[in-house]
Amino acid sequence: MLSLRPSLSSRSLDFLVGLFAASIVILAILKDKLTKKRLLPLPPGPPADPILGHLRLIPSGGQDIFFYRLGKIYGDVVHLRVLGRSLIILNSVQAAVELLEKRSANYSDRPKFTIYEMCRLHSTFISG
């Protein structure tokens, strides 16, 4: 019987499937990079590897000395990325007080109950 459809060899079909899969991965990476927008820049830090980030740089022992040396190079607040997660290293008491005490409401996941404050019930429900 005569077929009107052109036949594809197994090799060319494998190539097309591979090309399709690679294009899907590339499009997903591009979409991820283009849609991730940071409102503010991250603190400085050393250059990172693409997937591992700074995992290879951080020693298994003596991290305090490593972070101290990073602080001398990059400042009191240093950004590291490990396996896609951001780490912020604070290398001075002043930076820790400024970020963790004075600006704690900016970084806390605890919800702020404005209605309690408006009704002056804040001290009844939350001991301070």
Summary of the structure (lengths in Angstrom):
residues: 128
radius of gyration: 25.8
end to end distance: 87.0
largest distance: 87.9
contacts: 247
relative contact order: 0.08
helix: 48%
strand: 11%
